[in-house]
């Protein structure tokens, strides 16, 4: 079945509900491909062109998506458990309710990405560009967002319990109702933010630029 589905993808550019588990599609051009509910677990999609692809409810568990271009793709409710998205382009992507448990999103571009309700438990997002991304009610518990750009990100009612935000830029972000219990905000930039209704219990502040522009110098 896998062989037939791979041929269908090559012939038509689409393979909804197909079995492409473990296939090598590195560098493939899959522009606007329909891959709804397709099994792409452990597939090699490194540097693949997947702009505006339909990947709703697709299985991408442990897939290699390093440096893949997914701009504008629809990944709503997709399963990206431990997917490798290092330096991937995810600008304007729909990841609502997606499972991003323990993915590698280091240096990925998620500008204006829709991550409402997504599971991002222990996500590695060091140096990622998350400006204007929507994390409303997303679960980012114990994720690493050190040096990430969260400019104007919507983090309302998100779970940021134990998150590493060292050196992160949070200017213009909305943290209303967010849970930052035990979060590490060392050298983070919170200038201009309103932290009302934000849970900062046991959060770590050191050299943090506070909402009033002053640096918090004590540990």
N, CA, C and O of each residue as an XYZ file, in Angstrom:
876
protein
N       0.832     -1.211      0.000
C       0.000      0.000      0.000
C       0.862      1.255      0.000
O       0.527      2.249     -0.645
N       1.991      1.201      0.740
C       2.869      2.360      0.816
C       3.400      2.737     -0.570
O       3.461      3.916     -0.921
N       3.782      1.724     -1.353
C       4.337      1.961     -2.680
C       3.306      2.612     -3.594
O       3.618      3.534     -4.347
N       2.065      2.115     -3.517
C       0.988      2.672     -4.344
C       0.663      4.111     -3.939
O       0.405      4.965     -4.787
N       0.679      4.363     -2.630
C       0.393      5.716     -2.149
C       1.497      6.696     -2.529
O       1.221      7.852     -2.850
N       2.727      6.244     -2.495
C       3.846      7.099     -2.904
C       3.734      7.438     -4.385
O       4.006      8.570     -4.785
N       3.336      6.465     -5.200
C       3.160      6.710     -6.627
C       2.001      7.677     -6.863
O       2.067      8.533     -7.746
N       0.931      7.532     -6.060
C      -0.221      8.443     -6.176
C       0.201      9.869     -5.865
O      -0.235     10.812     -6.526
N       1.047     10.023     -4.864
C       1.545     11.351     -4.507
C       2.376     11.931     -5.641
O       2.237     13.108     -5.974
N       3.231     11.121     -6.230
C       4.079     11.598     -7.328
C       3.253     11.946     -8.570
O       3.568     12.900     -9.282
N       2.200     11.172     -8.823
C       1.384     11.389    -10.021
C       0.441     12.576     -9.897
O       0.241     13.318    -10.859
N      -0.146     12.760     -8.699
C      -1.202     13.763     -8.526
C      -0.813     14.927     -7.624
O      -1.448     15.981     -7.646
N       0.253     14.726     -6.818
C       0.626     15.765     -5.859
C      -0.200     15.705     -4.588
O      -0.049     16.551     -3.707
N      -1.079     14.703     -4.486
C      -1.955     14.552     -3.330
C      -1.965     13.099     -2.866
O      -1.730     12.176     -3.646
N      -2.246     12.919     -1.566
C      -2.353     11.551     -1.048
C      -3.110     11.565      0.278
O      -2.555     11.190      1.311
N      -4.382     11.999      0.259
C      -5.140     12.025      1.501
C      -5.353     10.623      2.060
O      -5.602      9.669      1.322
N      -5.247     10.524      3.385
C      -5.446      9.260      4.113
C      -4.492      8.150      3.643
O      -4.787      6.964      3.796
N      -3.368      8.541      3.081
C      -2.415      7.556      2.579
C      -1.444      7.072      3.636
O      -1.372      7.620      4.735
N      -0.702      6.042      3.289
C       0.345      5.497      4.143
C       1.704      5.845      3.548
O       2.166      5.204      2.605
N       2.333      6.862      4.109
C       3.656      7.289      3.662
C       4.645      7.220      4.824
O       5.607      7.985      4.887
N       4.398      6.321      5.709
C       5.245      6.163      6.893
C       6.688      5.856      6.492
O       6.952      4.908      5.753
N       7.608      6.669      6.988
C       9.031      6.426      6.797
C       9.564      6.697      5.401
O      10.719      6.374      5.120
N       8.762      7.279      4.515
C       9.236      7.500      3.141
C      10.232      8.663      3.092
O      10.239      9.526      3.969
N      11.059      8.669      2.066
C      12.046      9.726      1.886
C      11.514     10.740      0.878
O      11.469     10.485     -0.325
N      11.110     11.907      1.409
C      10.618     12.999      0.569
C      11.475     14.247      0.798
O      11.005     15.376      0.659
N      12.715     14.021      1.144
C      13.623     15.139      1.386
C      13.752     16.028      0.158
O      14.054     15.546     -0.934
N      13.519     17.342      0.338
C      13.632     18.300     -0.764
C      12.502     18.243     -1.766
O      12.559     18.931     -2.786
N      11.471     17.445     -1.512
C      10.368     17.295     -2.471
C       9.518     18.567     -2.554
O       9.377     19.300     -1.576
N       8.958     18.811     -3.737
C       8.043     19.927     -3.937
C       6.616     19.412     -3.757
O       6.094     18.686     -4.603
N       5.998     19.800     -2.645
C       4.644     19.357     -2.308
C       3.753     20.575     -2.076
O       2.931     20.604     -1.160
N       3.938     21.558     -2.919
C       3.190     22.809     -2.811
C       1.688     22.539     -2.898
O       1.212     21.943     -3.864
N       0.945     22.984     -1.876
C      -0.517     22.854     -1.813
C      -0.997     21.394     -1.865
O      -2.140     21.129     -2.238
N      -0.134     20.467     -1.495
C      -0.508     19.045     -1.502
C      -1.608     18.771     -0.479
O      -1.616     19.342      0.611
N      -2.535     17.888     -0.848
C      -3.591     17.463      0.074
C      -3.134     16.163      0.731
O      -3.089     15.105      0.103
N      -2.796     16.276      2.021
C      -2.280     15.137      2.780
C      -3.089     14.980      4.074
O      -2.553     14.609      5.119
N      -4.348     15.264      3.980
C      -5.247     15.170      5.134
C      -5.280     13.736      5.682
O      -5.510     12.779      4.943
N      -5.045     13.613      6.994
C      -5.078     12.317      7.695
C      -4.071     11.300      7.140
O      -4.244     10.093      7.312
N      -3.044     11.783      6.491
C      -2.008     10.900      5.931
C      -0.988     10.527      7.000
O      -0.628     11.350      7.842
N      -0.527      9.280      6.960
C       0.503      8.820      7.881
C       1.878      9.140      7.298
O       2.334      8.497      6.352
N       2.532     10.151      7.885
C       3.880     10.553      7.494
C       4.842     10.383      8.669
O       5.883     11.037      8.731
N       4.488      9.511      9.584
C       5.337      9.311     10.750
C       6.719      8.807     10.326
O       6.845      7.931      9.471
N       7.742      9.380     10.943
C       9.150      9.037     10.682
C       9.568      9.280      9.229
O      10.603      8.781      8.787
N       8.771     10.038      8.499
C       9.137     10.353      7.111
C      10.238     11.408      7.080
O      10.349     12.232      7.987
N      11.052     11.371      6.021
C      12.068     12.398      5.813
C      11.498     13.472      4.902
O      11.312     13.253      3.705
N      11.221     14.640      5.481
C      10.693     15.783      4.734
C      11.647     16.971      4.870
O      11.234     18.126      4.767
N      12.905     16.678      5.098
C      13.900     17.735      5.278
C      13.970     18.606      4.021
O      14.139     18.112      2.906
N      13.833     19.926      4.239
C      13.882     20.927      3.176
C      12.774     20.738      2.128
O      12.895     21.235      1.008
N      11.718     20.037      2.476
C      10.589     19.880      1.548
C       9.799     21.178      1.444
O       9.725     21.951      2.400
N       9.212     21.407      0.280
C       8.367     22.581      0.053
C       6.918     22.160      0.268
O       6.336     21.447     -0.549
N       6.345     22.616      1.386
C       4.984     22.224      1.768
C       4.097     23.451      1.971
O       3.157     23.422      2.766
N       4.398     24.507      1.259
C       3.600     25.731      1.412
C       2.121     25.471      1.090
O       1.779     24.883      0.064
N       1.266     25.930      1.999
C      -0.202     25.838      1.862
C      -0.695     24.386      1.725
O      -1.795     24.146      1.229
N       0.110     23.443      2.158
C      -0.311     22.039      2.132
C      -1.421     21.803      3.159
O      -1.473     22.467      4.194
N      -2.299     20.855      2.861
C      -3.380     20.490      3.772
C      -2.951     19.234      4.533
O      -2.929     18.133      3.983
N      -2.613     19.424      5.794
C      -2.118     18.337      6.631
C      -2.982     18.170      7.882
O      -2.491     17.773      8.938
N      -4.265     18.474      7.749
C      -5.195     18.358      8.872
C      -5.210     16.913      9.375
O      -5.391     15.976      8.597
N      -5.019     16.748     10.682
C      -5.031     15.435     11.344
C      -3.979     14.466     10.780
O      -4.106     13.251     10.936
N      -2.955     15.002     10.130
C      -1.887     14.143      9.608
C      -1.028     13.607     10.759
O      -0.892     14.243     11.804
N      -0.460     12.430     10.539
C       0.441     11.830     11.517
C       1.880     12.126     11.104
O       2.397     11.549     10.148
N       2.511     13.026     11.836
C       3.893     13.423     11.564
C       4.786     13.111     12.756
O       5.788     13.789     12.986
N       4.426     12.098     13.499
C       5.203     11.710     14.674
C       6.635     11.344     14.279
O       6.865     10.485     13.427
N       7.582     12.015     14.919
C       9.017     11.777     14.711
C       9.460     11.995     13.262
O      10.470     11.438     12.832
N       8.717     12.794     12.520
C       9.104     13.118     11.146
C      10.248     14.129     11.143
O      10.363     14.954     12.049
N      11.093     14.054     10.113
C      12.194     15.003      9.942
C      11.717     16.122      9.015
O      11.570     15.935      7.807
N      11.480     17.297      9.621
C      11.022     18.469      8.873
C      12.027     19.612      9.002
O      11.665     20.786      8.916
N      13.280     19.257      9.208
C      14.311     20.288      9.331
C      14.324     21.186      8.090
O      14.400     20.707      6.958
N      14.249     22.499      8.330
C      14.335     23.513      7.272
C      13.242     23.362      6.208
O      13.366     23.913      5.114
N      12.186     22.627      6.518
C      11.065     22.519      5.576
C      10.303     23.837      5.523
O      10.258     24.574      6.508
N       9.707     24.129      4.378
C       8.927     25.359      4.200
C       7.444     25.007      4.223
O       6.900     24.469      3.259
N       6.792     25.328      5.369
C       5.379     25.011      5.563
C       4.529     26.281      5.647
O       3.434     26.258      6.207
N       5.018     27.359      5.105
C       4.300     28.626      5.229
C       2.855     28.482      4.732
O       2.609     28.018      3.619
N       1.913     28.889      5.582
C       0.507     28.873      5.209
C      -0.142     27.503      5.218
O      -1.291     27.367      4.797
N       0.565     26.480      5.687
C       0.008     25.127      5.700
C      -1.059     24.978      6.784
O      -1.061     25.709      7.774
N      -1.967     24.018      6.579
C      -3.023     23.734      7.552
C      -2.679     22.431      8.264
O      -2.784     21.346      7.693
N      -2.264     22.562      9.525
C      -1.875     21.408     10.339
C      -2.793     21.270     11.554
O      -2.379     20.766     12.598
N      -4.015     21.711     11.414
C      -4.942     21.648     12.540
C      -5.100     20.201     13.017
O      -5.342     19.292     12.223
N      -4.958     20.015     14.316
C      -5.104     18.708     14.970
C      -4.096     17.663     14.474
O      -4.304     16.467     14.674
N      -3.023     18.095     13.840
C      -1.984     17.159     13.388
C      -1.177     16.663     14.586
O      -1.097     17.330     15.617
N      -0.582     15.480     14.431
C       0.240     14.890     15.483
C       1.712     15.039     15.109
O       2.197     14.383     14.187
N       2.424     15.916     15.840
C       3.829     16.192     15.570
C       4.701     15.800     16.765
O       5.694     16.461     17.068
N       4.318     14.733     17.423
C       5.066     14.251     18.580
C       6.537     14.016     18.205
O       6.853     13.242     17.301
N       7.415     14.706     18.925
C       8.863     14.604     18.727
C       9.296     14.845     17.275
O      10.319     14.313     16.842
N       8.547     15.623     16.538
C       8.943     15.972     15.169
C      10.139     16.915     15.208
O      10.262     17.735     16.118
N      11.019     16.792     14.218
C      12.204     17.645     14.115
C      11.894     18.780     13.154
O      11.851     18.587     11.939
N      11.677     19.977     13.717
C      11.316     21.164     12.936
C      12.396     22.237     13.071
O      12.106     23.431     13.001
N      13.620     21.810     13.263
C      14.738     22.744     13.411
C      14.827     23.645     12.175
O      14.942     23.173     11.044
N      14.770     24.962     12.429
C      14.854     25.982     11.373
C      13.737     25.861     10.322
O      13.884     26.360      9.206
N      12.646     25.215     10.666
C      11.525     25.113      9.723
C      10.794     26.447      9.618
O      10.790     27.240     10.560
N      10.180     26.685      8.466
C       9.389     27.896      8.240
C       7.925     27.528      8.439
O       7.347     26.763      7.667
N       7.329     28.100      9.513
C       5.946     27.798      9.873
C       5.131     29.086      9.976
O       4.197     29.184     10.771
N       5.492     30.044      9.178
C       4.799     31.333      9.195
C       3.361     31.171      8.710
O       3.103     30.514      7.702
N       2.419     31.787      9.452
C       0.987     31.759      9.093
C       0.407     30.342      9.062
O      -0.594     30.101      8.388
N       1.018     29.420      9.775
C       0.542     28.034      9.799
C      -0.601     27.882     10.807
O      -0.613     28.531     11.853
N      -1.556     27.017     10.475
C      -2.645     26.697     11.391
C      -2.273     25.428     12.149
O      -2.261     24.335     11.582
N      -1.970     25.585     13.439
C      -1.627     24.456     14.292
C      -2.604     24.345     15.462
O      -2.246     23.858     16.535
N      -3.822     24.794     15.249
C      -4.823     24.721     16.311
C      -5.003     23.277     16.785
O      -5.166     22.360     15.980
N      -4.969     23.097     18.095
C      -5.212     21.787     18.722
C      -4.228     20.712     18.257
O      -4.500     19.521     18.408
N      -3.106     21.114     17.701
C      -2.098     20.138     17.264
C      -1.331     19.580     18.460
O      -1.206     20.235     19.494
N      -0.822     18.361     18.301
C       0.018     17.757     19.326
C       1.485     17.979     18.967
O       2.024     17.354     18.053
N       2.117     18.890     19.714
C       3.532     19.200     19.507
C       4.303     18.835     20.772
O       5.091     19.627     21.289
N       4.063     17.641     21.249
C       4.707     17.142     22.451
C       6.190     16.860     22.159
O       6.517     16.005     21.336
N       7.077     17.590     22.844
C       8.531     17.407     22.759
C       9.115     17.551     21.345
O       9.970     16.754     20.961
N       8.680     18.536     20.570
C       9.274     18.725     19.239
C      10.548     19.553     19.318
O      10.811     20.205     20.329
N      11.330     19.525     18.258
C      12.497     20.397     18.138
C      12.103     21.547     17.220
O      12.014     21.383     16.003
N      11.865     22.719     17.822
C      11.488     23.915     17.070
C      12.547     25.005     17.222
O      12.252     26.194     17.096
N      13.760     24.593     17.489
C      14.831     25.575     17.654
C      15.021     26.378     16.362
O      15.125     25.825     15.267
N      15.061     27.706     16.536
C      15.296     28.649     15.435
C      14.237     28.539     14.324
O      14.465     28.987     13.200
N      13.106     27.954     14.638
C      12.010     27.890     13.661
C      11.320     29.246     13.556
O      11.378     30.059     14.479
N      10.670     29.476     12.424
C       9.944     30.729     12.196
C       8.452     30.435     12.279
O       7.894     29.741     11.428
N       7.809     30.979     13.328
C       6.376     30.768     13.532
C       5.633     32.096     13.600
O       4.678     32.241     14.363
N       6.069     33.055     12.808
C       5.436     34.362     12.805
C       3.957     34.219     12.443
O       3.609     33.625     11.422
N       3.088     34.777     13.303
C       1.629     34.769     13.104
C       1.039     33.355     13.010
O      -0.040     33.171     12.447
N       1.735     32.372     13.552
C       1.200     31.009     13.560
C       0.039     30.916     14.547
O       0.030     31.592     15.575
N      -0.937     30.074     14.224
C      -2.105     29.867     15.079
C      -1.902     28.580     15.866
O      -2.015     27.482     15.320
N      -1.600     28.723     17.157
C      -1.322     27.575     18.023
C      -2.340     27.492     19.154
O      -2.036     26.961     20.223
N      -3.531     28.004     18.933
C      -4.557     27.991     19.974
C      -4.888     26.557     20.396
O      -5.209     25.702     19.571
N      -4.799     26.328     21.695
C      -5.142     25.019     22.230
C      -4.142     23.919     21.931
O      -4.412     22.750     22.207
N      -2.993     24.269     21.372
C      -1.992     23.253     21.004
C      -1.257     22.734     22.238
O      -1.108     23.438     23.237
N      -0.804     21.492     22.144
C       0.015     20.895     23.188
C       1.481     21.031     22.810
O       1.938     20.434     21.835
N       2.222     21.825     23.594
C       3.638     22.069     23.326
C       4.479     21.672     24.537
O       5.447     22.354     24.873
N       4.119     20.597     25.176
C       4.819     20.136     26.370
C       6.289     19.848     26.052
O       6.614     19.106     25.126
N       7.160     20.461     26.851
C       8.615     20.298     26.697
C       9.123     20.602     25.275
O      10.081     19.985     24.810
N       8.489     21.533     24.611
C       8.953     21.932     23.274
C      10.292     22.656     23.379
O      10.506     23.471     24.277
N      11.175     22.347     22.459
C      12.474     23.022     22.389
C      12.348     24.134     21.346
O      12.329     23.871     20.143
N      12.262     25.385     21.824
C      11.981     26.514     20.937
C      13.019     27.615     21.107
O      12.717     28.792     20.911
N      14.242     27.235     21.473
C      15.289     28.218     21.676
C      15.536     29.014     20.389
O      15.734     28.446     19.315
N      15.518     30.343     20.529
C      15.818     31.207     19.388
C      14.763     31.238     18.309
O      15.012     31.755     17.220
N      13.585     30.694     18.583
C      12.512     30.689     17.574
C      11.883     32.073     17.448
O      11.849     32.841     18.409
N      11.387     32.379     16.252
C      10.673     33.640     16.027
C       9.182     33.359     16.134
O       8.579     32.783     15.228
N       8.591     33.778     17.264
C       7.183     33.524     17.561
C       6.395     34.821     17.601
O       5.344     34.900     18.237
N       6.909     35.842     16.916
C       6.255     37.141     16.954
C       4.842     37.071     16.376
O       4.617     36.517     15.300
N       3.909     37.642     17.111
C       2.483     37.712     16.748
C       1.823     36.336     16.630
O       0.745     36.211     16.049
N       2.470     35.305     17.180
C       1.852     33.977     17.184
C       0.739     33.937     18.228
O       0.784     34.665     19.220
N      -0.262     33.082     17.999
C      -1.418     32.973     18.891
C      -1.323     31.680     19.694
O      -1.512     30.587     19.160
N      -1.024     31.825     20.999
C      -0.911     30.676     21.899
C      -2.076     30.636     22.888
O      -1.936     30.083     23.979
N      -3.201     31.202     22.531
C      -4.333     31.262     23.461
C      -4.681     29.859     23.964
O      -4.995     28.960     23.184
N      -4.616     29.698     25.288
C      -4.933     28.435     25.959
C      -4.052     27.259     25.506
O      -4.450     26.102     25.636
N      -2.879     27.551     24.986
C      -1.927     26.495     24.620
C      -1.199     26.005     25.873
O      -1.064     26.740     26.851
N      -0.739     24.768     25.829
C      -0.010     24.189     26.949
C       1.473     24.104     26.591
O       1.880     23.271     25.782
N       2.278     24.979     27.207
C       3.718     25.022     26.948
C       4.517     24.590     28.177
O       5.672     24.989     28.326
N       3.940     23.806     29.033
C       4.601     23.437     30.277
C       5.995     22.855     30.046
O       6.203     21.957     29.230
N       6.943     23.417     30.812
C       8.344     22.979     30.804
C       9.037     23.114     29.437
O      10.025     22.430     29.174
N       8.528     23.979     28.587
C       9.170     24.224     27.293
C      10.360     25.166     27.456
O      10.454     25.910     28.432
N      11.261     25.119     26.486
C      12.442     25.988     26.495
C      12.261     27.055     25.421
O      12.356     26.776     24.226
N      11.998     28.286     25.871
C      11.792     29.425     24.975
C      12.909     30.451     25.152
O      12.717     31.639     24.893
N      14.057     29.993     25.588
C      15.164     30.923     25.813
C      15.561     31.608     24.508
O      15.683     30.972     23.461
N      15.760     32.923     24.602
C      16.155     33.767     23.463
C      15.118     33.781     22.332
O      15.430     34.189     21.213
N      13.903     33.343     22.617
C      12.843     33.367     21.603
C      12.273     34.778     21.460
O      12.297     35.571     22.401
N      11.762     35.073     20.270
C      11.114     36.353     20.025
C       9.607     36.165     20.115
O       8.998     35.569     19.227
N       9.000     36.678     21.198
C       7.560     36.567     21.423
C       6.884     37.930     21.313
O       5.878     38.194     21.973
N       7.441     38.776     20.484
C       6.901     40.130     20.317
C       5.444     40.064     19.873
O       5.118     39.457     18.853
N       4.585     40.693     20.647
C       3.142     40.763     20.374
C       2.469     39.386     20.282
O       1.425     39.246     19.644
N       3.061     38.388     20.911
C       2.431     37.057     20.924
C       1.231     37.066     21.863
O       1.230     37.760     22.880
N       0.214     36.291     21.514
C      -0.981     36.171     22.345
C      -0.812     34.929     23.219
O      -0.916     33.798     22.744
N      -0.549     35.164     24.508
C      -0.335     34.059     25.444
C      -1.425     34.021     26.516
O      -1.217     33.493     27.608
N      -2.573     34.580     26.194
C      -3.667     34.615     27.169
C      -4.082     33.200     27.591
O      -4.291     32.305     26.773
N      -4.187     33.055     28.900
C      -4.654     31.799     29.504
C      -3.816     30.582     29.099
O      -4.283     29.446     29.181
N      -2.597     30.822     28.669
C      -1.712     29.711     28.308
C      -1.032     29.167     29.560
O      -0.900     29.867     30.565
N      -0.606     27.916     29.484
C       0.111     27.289     30.593
C       1.606     27.365     30.328
O       2.127     26.677     29.450
N       2.296     28.214     31.097
C       3.737     28.407     30.964
C       4.448     27.945     32.233
O       5.486     28.489     32.609
N       3.890     26.958     32.871
C       4.446     26.430     34.117
C       5.853     25.864     33.874
O       6.044     24.958     33.063
N       6.819     26.421     34.591
C       8.191     25.913     34.507
C       8.900     26.192     33.206
O       9.914     25.562     32.907
N       8.385     27.128     32.419
C       8.974     27.431     31.112
C      10.263     28.246     31.268
O      10.368     29.101     32.148
N      11.231     27.969     30.404
C      12.481     28.728     30.374
C      12.325     29.872     29.385
O      12.250     29.655     28.175
N      12.276     31.096     29.911
C      12.138     32.296     29.079
C      13.376     33.191     29.208
O      13.292     34.406     29.033
N      14.511     32.586     29.511
C      15.737     33.371     29.661
C      16.053     34.119     28.368
O      16.148     33.517     27.298
N      16.211     35.420     28.478
C      16.590     36.234     27.327
C      15.500     36.403     26.283
O      15.762     36.939     25.206
N      14.282     35.959     26.573
C      13.197     36.070     25.591
C      12.670     37.500     25.496
O      12.679     38.248     26.473
N      12.213     37.861     24.304
C      11.608     39.167     24.100
C      10.095     39.018     24.145
O       9.497     38.397     23.266
N       9.470     39.598     25.189
C       8.020     39.509     25.369
C       7.336     40.858     25.202
O       6.185     41.028     25.605
N       8.035     41.811     24.614
C       7.446     43.137     24.434
C       6.159     43.043     23.607
O       6.124     42.402     22.556
N       5.121     43.686     24.098
C       3.859     43.717     23.369
C       3.039     42.449     23.486
O       1.944     42.372     22.929
N       3.551     41.438     24.211
C       2.820     40.177     24.353
C       1.645     40.349     25.310
O       1.655     41.234     26.165
N       0.639     39.502     25.159
C      -0.536     39.536     26.035
C      -0.488     38.298     26.928
O      -0.652     37.173     26.456
N      -0.259     38.520     28.230
C      -0.131     37.426     29.184
C      -1.307     37.363     30.155
O      -1.190     36.787     31.237
N      -2.422     37.944     29.777
C      -3.583     37.977     30.671
C      -4.040     36.550     31.006
O      -4.336     35.756     30.114
N      -4.089     36.249     32.282
C      -4.563     34.949     32.723
C      -3.584     33.811     32.507
O      -3.934     32.648     32.713
N      -2.347     34.127     32.091
C      -1.353     33.074     31.830
C      -0.781     32.550     33.148
O      -0.735     33.261     34.152
N      -0.350     31.300     33.119
C       0.253     30.667     34.290
C       1.762     30.566     34.091
O       2.238     29.743     33.308
N       2.516     31.412     34.809
C       3.981     31.388     34.740
C       4.585     30.883     36.045
O       5.673     31.312     36.430
N       3.903     29.996     36.715
C       4.392     29.418     37.950
C       5.756     28.747     37.702
O       5.889     27.884     36.834
N       6.755     29.165     38.480
C       8.116     28.630     38.400
C       8.804     28.889     37.053
O       9.788     28.224     36.727
N       8.301     29.838     36.279
C       8.955     30.182     35.010
C      10.262     30.930     35.274
O      10.385     31.656     36.260
N      11.228     30.743     34.385
C      12.522     31.424     34.500
C      12.526     32.609     33.536
O      12.558     32.435     32.318
N      12.493     33.822     34.105
C      12.437     35.053     33.315
C      13.758     35.816     33.383
O      13.783     37.036     33.217
N      14.831     35.112     33.621
C      16.154     35.743     33.679
C      16.467     36.463     32.370
O      16.433     35.864     31.295
N      16.773     37.759     32.476
C      17.155     38.601     31.331
C      16.054     38.684     30.258
O      16.327     39.076     29.123
N      14.835     38.322     30.609
C      13.720     38.484     29.664
C      13.279     39.945     29.623
O      13.488     40.692     30.579
N      12.671     40.341     28.515
C      12.202     41.709     28.348
C      10.686     41.754     28.466
O       9.969     41.275     27.587
N      10.194     42.347     29.587
C       8.757     42.451     29.855
C       8.278     43.896     29.779
O       7.194     44.228     30.258
N       9.087     44.735     29.181
C       8.776     46.169     29.192
C       7.409     46.461     28.567
O       7.089     46.000     27.472
N       6.615     47.248     29.309
C       5.320     47.695     28.801
C       4.191     46.702     28.979
O       3.057     46.994     28.598
N       4.467     45.528     29.548
C       3.426     44.514     29.683
C       2.523     44.780     30.880
O       2.943     45.364     31.878
N       1.283     44.342     30.758
C       0.378     44.312     31.898
C       0.384     42.885     32.429
O       0.105     41.941     31.690
N       0.703     42.727     33.711
C       0.792     41.394     34.300
C      -0.350     41.117     35.276
O      -0.263     40.222     36.117
N      -1.417     41.896     35.150
C      -2.591     41.650     35.977
C      -3.210     40.304     35.587
O      -3.289     39.961     34.407
N      -3.640     39.564     36.582
C      -4.244     38.241     36.398
C      -3.243     37.206     35.868
O      -3.632     36.114     35.453
N      -1.950     37.560     35.886
C      -0.911     36.615     35.474
C      -0.311     35.967     36.717
O       0.077     36.658     37.659
N      -0.237     34.641     36.716
C       0.319     33.932     37.860
C       1.835     33.890     37.753
O       2.384     33.190     36.903
N       2.511     34.643     38.621
C       3.971     34.701     38.620
C       4.555     34.089     39.897
O       5.695     34.378     40.261
N       3.779     33.252     40.568
C       4.233     32.639     41.805
C       5.488     31.787     41.561
O       5.520     30.946     40.663
N       6.494     32.023     42.364
C       7.769     31.292     42.306
C       8.523     31.488     40.988
O       9.448     30.731     40.695
N       8.144     32.487     40.189
C       8.875     32.778     38.953
C      10.231     33.389     39.299
O      10.373     34.064     40.319
N      11.216     33.150     38.451
C      12.572     33.635     38.700
C      12.832     34.903     37.889
O      12.691     34.912     36.666
N      13.216     35.976     38.590
C      13.547     37.243     37.952
C      14.995     37.585     38.268
O      15.353     37.698     39.440
N      15.823     37.749     37.267
C      17.194     38.221     37.460
C      17.618     38.946     36.188
O      17.610     38.372     35.099
N      17.982     40.196     36.341
C      18.313     41.053     35.198
C      17.146     41.099     34.206
O      17.337     41.294     33.005
N      15.960     40.918     34.728
C      14.747     40.976     33.906
C      14.336     42.428     33.721
O      14.311     43.194     34.685
N      14.014     42.812     32.489
C      13.484     44.155     32.260
C      11.994     44.109     32.576
O      11.211     43.475     31.868
N      11.620     44.797     33.657
C      10.266     44.751     34.162
C       9.333     45.665     33.353
O       9.809     46.471     32.554
N       8.016     45.550     33.549
C       7.070     46.352     32.766
C       7.314     47.860     32.794
O       7.019     48.561     31.826
N       7.857     48.356     33.915
C       8.128     49.803     34.003
C       9.456     50.200     33.366
O       9.841     51.368     33.413
N      10.165     49.228     32.765
C      11.431     49.532     32.098
C      12.658     49.366     32.964
O      13.781     49.414     32.463
N      12.462     49.169     34.272
C      13.595     48.973     35.160
C      14.023     47.505     35.182
O      13.218     46.598     34.971
N      15.303     47.306     35.443
C      15.850     45.956     35.507
C      15.736     45.401     36.919
O      16.082     46.065     37.896
N      15.239     44.160     37.006
C      15.170     43.476     38.290
C      16.531     42.836     38.529
O      16.898     41.883     37.842
N      17.276     43.348     39.491
C      18.679     42.949     39.637
C      18.912     41.865     40.670
O      19.993     41.277     40.704
N      17.923     41.581     41.519
C      18.129     40.584     42.570
C      17.549     39.228     42.164
O      16.499     39.153     41.527
N      18.256     38.156     42.546
C      17.752     36.809     42.308
C      16.773     36.400     43.383
O      16.244     35.289     43.345
